[in-house]
Amino acid sequence: MTAAHTAGAAGARAPLTLIGVGAAAMAALEALNPQYDLVSETLSRYVHGTAGWLLPAALLAVGAASTVLAARLGAGTRRAGRAALLVWTAGILVAALFPADPPGHWSRPSPSELVHGNAAFLAFAALPTAAVLLRGTLTARRPGLRTALAVLTAASVTATAALAVLLVDVMDGGPSLGLGGVPTLVGLVERLVIAADFGWIALATAAAGTRARPGRDRRG
């Protein structure tokens, strides 16, 4: 009985561990690659830097955690919310497998860059959609996380909208939307999106592990 309980607890923590691994890998990339400007350069370019393998490893880890989250939510949750979560999951897994181009290739993307960029864009768009649609389900399961989920959902929606504007600017002959001497804020905003999205996945995973009480509405 004790062994089964321990194994169950370890299984419940596994997705959170994967998210932590992904976040730690991203932080390590920043520390190991000071040559990249975190304000104007996207994290995708780090695949060509020191320990570049950490980038796909991070995306695969978070993609695996997101897959577990989608499974834990179950068929009783809102279908559109789960579908958006699965699009996020598929997007980051595909982005992990197709590396971005080195810096300076915005106007001449390779096939791998096109796949990576489109997959990442779909993932970034899908996650805040899932966050909005699944908020009711998740807060019903874990009411104590209501405020945190609301804050991260708002942060993800806002940052993703800003990132979309900056990416269009960069790809449309830019970048032109900068601040002072900085050519574009796309790298900084992308990091804010990733932080909000990873945080939401972690909170949603914690909430999904709590069963709703009988009689409570599970639909979001």
C-alpha positions as a Markdown table, in Angstrom:
| # | Residue | x | y | z |
|---|---|---|---|---|
| 1 | Met | 0.0 | 0.0 | 0.0 |
| 2 | Thr | 2.8 | 2.4 | 1.0 |
| 3 | Ala | 4.8 | 1.5 | -2.1 |
| 4 | Ala | 1.8 | 2.1 | -4.4 |
| 5 | His | 1.1 | 5.4 | -2.7 |
| 6 | Thr | 4.8 | 6.5 | -3.1 |
| 7 | Ala | 4.8 | 5.5 | -6.8 |
| 8 | Gly | 1.5 | 7.4 | -7.3 |
| 9 | Ala | 3.0 | 10.5 | -5.7 |
| 10 | Ala | 6.1 | 10.3 | -7.8 |
| 11 | Gly | 4.0 | 9.9 | -10.9 |
| 12 | Ala | 2.0 | 13.0 | -9.9 |
| 13 | Arg | 5.2 | 15.0 | -9.5 |
| 14 | Ala | 6.8 | 13.9 | -12.7 |
| 15 | Pro | 5.2 | 16.6 | -15.0 |
| 16 | Leu | 6.2 | 19.3 | -12.5 |
| 17 | Thr | 9.7 | 17.9 | -12.5 |
| 18 | Leu | 9.7 | 18.1 | -16.3 |
| 19 | Ile | 8.6 | 21.7 | -16.3 |
| 20 | Gly | 11.3 | 22.5 | -13.8 |
| 21 | Val | 13.9 | 20.8 | -16.0 |
| 22 | Gly | 12.7 | 22.8 | -19.0 |
| 23 | Ala | 12.9 | 26.1 | -17.1 |
| 24 | Ala | 16.3 | 25.3 | -15.7 |
| 25 | Ala | 17.6 | 24.4 | -19.2 |
| 26 | Met | 16.3 | 27.8 | -20.6 |
| 27 | Ala | 18.0 | 29.6 | -17.7 |
| 28 | Ala | 21.3 | 27.7 | -18.3 |
| 29 | Leu | 21.2 | 28.7 | -22.0 |
| 30 | Glu | 21.0 | 32.4 | -21.0 |
| 31 | Ala | 23.9 | 32.0 | -18.6 |
| 32 | Leu | 26.1 | 30.1 | -21.1 |
| 33 | Asn | 25.4 | 32.4 | -24.1 |
| 34 | Pro | 26.1 | 36.0 | -23.0 |
| 35 | Gln | 26.8 | 36.8 | -26.7 |
| 36 | Tyr | 23.1 | 36.8 | -27.4 |
| 37 | Asp | 21.0 | 39.9 | -26.6 |
| 38 | Leu | 18.1 | 38.7 | -24.4 |
| 39 | Val | 16.2 | 41.9 | -25.4 |
| 40 | Ser | 16.3 | 41.6 | -29.2 |
| 41 | Glu | 17.2 | 38.0 | -29.9 |
| 42 | Thr | 14.8 | 35.1 | -29.6 |
| 43 | Leu | 15.6 | 32.0 | -27.6 |
| 44 | Ser | 15.3 | 29.8 | -30.7 |
| 45 | Arg | 18.7 | 31.1 | -31.9 |
| 46 | Tyr | 20.4 | 29.7 | -28.9 |
| 47 | Val | 20.3 | 26.3 | -30.5 |
| 48 | His | 23.4 | 27.5 | -32.4 |
| 49 | Gly | 25.2 | 28.6 | -29.3 |
| 50 | Thr | 27.0 | 26.9 | -26.4 |
| 51 | Ala | 25.1 | 23.8 | -25.2 |
| 52 | Gly | 22.5 | 24.5 | -27.9 |
| 53 | Trp | 21.0 | 21.0 | -27.3 |
| 54 | Leu | 19.5 | 22.3 | -24.1 |
| 55 | Leu | 16.9 | 24.2 | -26.1 |
| 56 | Pro | 15.2 | 21.2 | -27.8 |
| 57 | Ala | 15.6 | 19.3 | -24.6 |
| 58 | Ala | 13.7 | 22.0 | -22.7 |
| 59 | Leu | 10.9 | 22.1 | -25.3 |
| 60 | Leu | 10.6 | 18.3 | -25.3 |
| 61 | Ala | 10.4 | 18.2 | -21.5 |
| 62 | Val | 7.7 | 20.8 | -21.3 |
| 63 | Gly | 5.9 | 19.1 | -24.3 |
| 64 | Ala | 5.9 | 15.8 | -22.4 |
| 65 | Ala | 4.5 | 17.6 | -19.3 |
| 66 | Ser | 1.8 | 19.2 | -21.4 |
| 67 | Thr | 0.9 | 15.8 | -22.8 |
| 68 | Val | 0.4 | 14.5 | -19.3 |
| 69 | Leu | -1.7 | 17.5 | -18.4 |
| 70 | Ala | -4.0 | 17.0 | -21.3 |
| 71 | Ala | -4.5 | 13.3 | -20.4 |
| 72 | Arg | -5.2 | 14.2 | -16.7 |
| 73 | Leu | -7.8 | 16.7 | -17.6 |
| 74 | Gly | -9.9 | 13.9 | -19.1 |
| 75 | Ala | -12.9 | 13.8 | -21.4 |
| 76 | Gly | -15.1 | 15.7 | -18.9 |
| 77 | Thr | -13.4 | 19.0 | -19.6 |
| 78 | Arg | -14.2 | 21.5 | -22.3 |
| 79 | Arg | -13.2 | 20.0 | -25.7 |
| 80 | Ala | -12.1 | 23.3 | -27.2 |
| 81 | Gly | -9.8 | 23.9 | -24.2 |
| 82 | Arg | -8.2 | 20.5 | -24.4 |
| 83 | Ala | -7.8 | 20.9 | -28.2 |
| 84 | Ala | -6.0 | 24.2 | -27.8 |
| 85 | Leu | -3.8 | 22.6 | -25.2 |
| 86 | Leu | -3.0 | 19.7 | -27.6 |
| 87 | Val | -2.1 | 22.3 | -30.3 |
| 88 | Trp | 0.3 | 23.9 | -27.9 |
| 89 | Thr | 1.8 | 20.6 | -27.1 |
| 90 | Ala | 2.2 | 19.5 | -30.7 |
| 91 | Gly | 3.6 | 23.0 | -31.6 |
| 92 | Ile | 6.4 | 23.0 | -29.1 |
| 93 | Leu | 7.3 | 19.3 | -29.8 |
| 94 | Val | 7.6 | 20.1 | -33.6 |
| 95 | Ala | 9.6 | 23.3 | -32.8 |
| 96 | Ala | 12.0 | 21.2 | -30.7 |
| 97 | Leu | 12.7 | 18.9 | -33.7 |
| 98 | Phe | 13.2 | 21.6 | -36.3 |
| 99 | Pro | 15.9 | 24.1 | -35.3 |
| 100 | Ala | 15.7 | 27.8 | -36.1 |
| 101 | Asp | 18.2 | 29.5 | -38.3 |
| 102 | Pro | 21.2 | 31.4 | -36.8 |
| 103 | Pro | 20.8 | 35.1 | -36.0 |
| 104 | Gly | 20.4 | 37.5 | -38.9 |
| 105 | His | 18.3 | 35.3 | -41.2 |
| 106 | Trp | 14.9 | 36.8 | -40.6 |
| 107 | Ser | 14.4 | 37.6 | -44.3 |
| 108 | Arg | 15.9 | 34.4 | -45.7 |
| 109 | Pro | 14.4 | 31.6 | -43.7 |
| 110 | Ser | 15.4 | 28.0 | -44.3 |
| 111 | Pro | 12.7 | 25.2 | -44.5 |
| 112 | Ser | 13.6 | 24.2 | -40.9 |
| 113 | Glu | 13.2 | 27.8 | -39.8 |
| 114 | Leu | 9.8 | 28.0 | -41.4 |
| 115 | Val | 8.6 | 24.8 | -39.7 |
| 116 | His | 10.1 | 25.9 | -36.4 |
| 117 | Gly | 8.6 | 29.4 | -36.6 |
| 118 | Asn | 5.1 | 28.4 | -37.6 |
| 119 | Ala | 5.0 | 25.6 | -35.0 |
| 120 | Ala | 6.1 | 27.9 | -32.3 |
| 121 | Phe | 3.7 | 30.6 | -33.4 |
| 122 | Leu | 0.8 | 28.2 | -33.3 |
| 123 | Ala | 1.9 | 27.0 | -29.8 |
| 124 | Phe | 2.2 | 30.5 | -28.5 |
| 125 | Ala | -1.3 | 31.3 | -29.8 |
| 126 | Ala | -2.9 | 28.1 | -28.5 |
| 127 | Leu | -1.7 | 28.3 | -24.9 |
| 128 | Pro | -3.5 | 31.5 | -23.9 |
| 129 | Thr | -6.6 | 30.2 | -25.7 |
| 130 | Ala | -6.4 | 27.0 | -23.6 |
| 131 | Ala | -5.8 | 29.0 | -20.4 |
| 132 | Val | -8.9 | 31.1 | -21.0 |
| 133 | Leu | -11.1 | 28.1 | -21.9 |
| 134 | Leu | -9.9 | 25.8 | -19.1 |
| 135 | Arg | -9.8 | 28.3 | -16.3 |
| 136 | Gly | -13.2 | 27.3 | -15.0 |
| 137 | Thr | -12.4 | 23.6 | -14.9 |
| 138 | Leu | -9.0 | 24.2 | -13.2 |
| 139 | Thr | -10.3 | 26.6 | -10.5 |
| 140 | Ala | -13.2 | 24.2 | -9.8 |
| 141 | Arg | -10.6 | 21.5 | -9.0 |
| 142 | Arg | -8.3 | 23.8 | -7.0 |
| 143 | Pro | -10.1 | 27.0 | -5.9 |
| 144 | Gly | -7.0 | 28.1 | -4.1 |
| 145 | Leu | -5.2 | 28.6 | -7.4 |
| 146 | Arg | -7.9 | 30.8 | -8.8 |
| 147 | Thr | -6.0 | 34.1 | -8.5 |
| 148 | Ala | -2.7 | 32.7 | -9.7 |
| 149 | Leu | -4.3 | 31.1 | -12.7 |
| 150 | Ala | -6.1 | 34.4 | -13.5 |
| 151 | Val | -2.9 | 36.4 | -13.3 |
| 152 | Leu | -0.9 | 34.0 | -15.5 |
| 153 | Thr | -3.7 | 33.7 | -18.0 |
| 154 | Ala | -3.9 | 37.5 | -18.3 |
| 155 | Ala | -0.1 | 37.7 | -18.6 |
| 156 | Ser | 0.0 | 35.0 | -21.3 |
| 157 | Val | -2.8 | 36.7 | -23.3 |
| 158 | Thr | -1.2 | 40.1 | -23.1 |
| 159 | Ala | 2.4 | 39.1 | -23.8 |
| 160 | Thr | 1.4 | 36.8 | -26.7 |
| 161 | Ala | -0.5 | 39.7 | -28.3 |
| 162 | Ala | 2.6 | 41.9 | -28.0 |
| 163 | Leu | 4.8 | 39.2 | -29.4 |
| 164 | Ala | 2.6 | 38.7 | -32.4 |
| 165 | Val | 2.9 | 42.4 | -33.3 |
| 166 | Leu | 6.7 | 42.3 | -32.9 |
| 167 | Leu | 7.1 | 39.2 | -34.9 |
| 168 | Val | 5.1 | 40.7 | -37.8 |
| 169 | Asp | 7.2 | 43.8 | -37.6 |
| 170 | Val | 10.5 | 41.8 | -37.7 |
| 171 | Met | 9.4 | 39.6 | -40.6 |
| 172 | Asp | 7.9 | 42.5 | -42.6 |
| 173 | Gly | 11.3 | 44.0 | -43.5 |
| 174 | Gly | 11.9 | 45.2 | -39.9 |
| 175 | Pro | 12.7 | 45.3 | -37.1 |
| 176 | Ser | 11.4 | 48.9 | -36.6 |
| 177 | Leu | 9.5 | 48.7 | -33.3 |
| 178 | Gly | 12.3 | 49.3 | -30.8 |
| 179 | Leu | 13.1 | 51.3 | -27.8 |
| 180 | Gly | 16.0 | 53.8 | -27.8 |
| 181 | Gly | 19.0 | 52.0 | -29.3 |
| 182 | Val | 17.4 | 48.6 | -29.1 |
| 183 | Pro | 16.2 | 47.5 | -32.6 |
| 184 | Thr | 13.3 | 45.3 | -31.3 |
| 185 | Leu | 11.9 | 44.0 | -28.1 |
| 186 | Val | 10.9 | 40.6 | -29.6 |
| 187 | Gly | 13.4 | 38.6 | -27.5 |
| 188 | Leu | 12.4 | 40.1 | -24.2 |
| 189 | Val | 8.7 | 39.7 | -24.9 |
| 190 | Glu | 9.2 | 36.1 | -26.1 |
| 191 | Arg | 10.9 | 35.4 | -22.8 |
| 192 | Leu | 7.9 | 36.9 | -20.9 |
| 193 | Val | 5.5 | 34.7 | -23.0 |
| 194 | Ile | 7.6 | 31.6 | -22.2 |
| 195 | Ala | 7.7 | 32.4 | -18.5 |
| 196 | Ala | 3.9 | 33.0 | -18.3 |
| 197 | Asp | 3.2 | 29.8 | -20.3 |
| 198 | Phe | 5.5 | 27.6 | -18.4 |
| 199 | Gly | 4.1 | 29.0 | -15.1 |
| 200 | Trp | 0.5 | 28.3 | -16.3 |
| 201 | Ile | 1.4 | 24.7 | -17.3 |
| 202 | Ala | 2.8 | 24.1 | -13.9 |
| 203 | Leu | -0.2 | 25.6 | -12.1 |
| 204 | Ala | -2.6 | 23.7 | -14.4 |
| 205 | Thr | -0.8 | 20.5 | -13.7 |
| 206 | Ala | -1.1 | 21.0 | -10.0 |
| 207 | Ala | -4.8 | 21.8 | -10.3 |
| 208 | Ala | -5.5 | 18.9 | -12.6 |
| 209 | Gly | -4.1 | 16.5 | -10.0 |
| 210 | Thr | -7.0 | 17.4 | -7.7 |
| 211 | Arg | -10.3 | 15.7 | -8.3 |
| 212 | Ala | -13.4 | 17.8 | -8.3 |
| 213 | Arg | -15.8 | 17.0 | -5.5 |
| 214 | Pro | -19.0 | 15.2 | -6.4 |
| 215 | Gly | -21.7 | 17.6 | -7.6 |
| 216 | Arg | -19.3 | 20.2 | -8.7 |
| 217 | Asp | -19.4 | 21.4 | -12.3 |
| 218 | Arg | -16.3 | 20.2 | -14.1 |
| 219 | Arg | -16.9 | 22.1 | -17.3 |
| 220 | Gly | -14.9 | 25.2 | -18.0 |
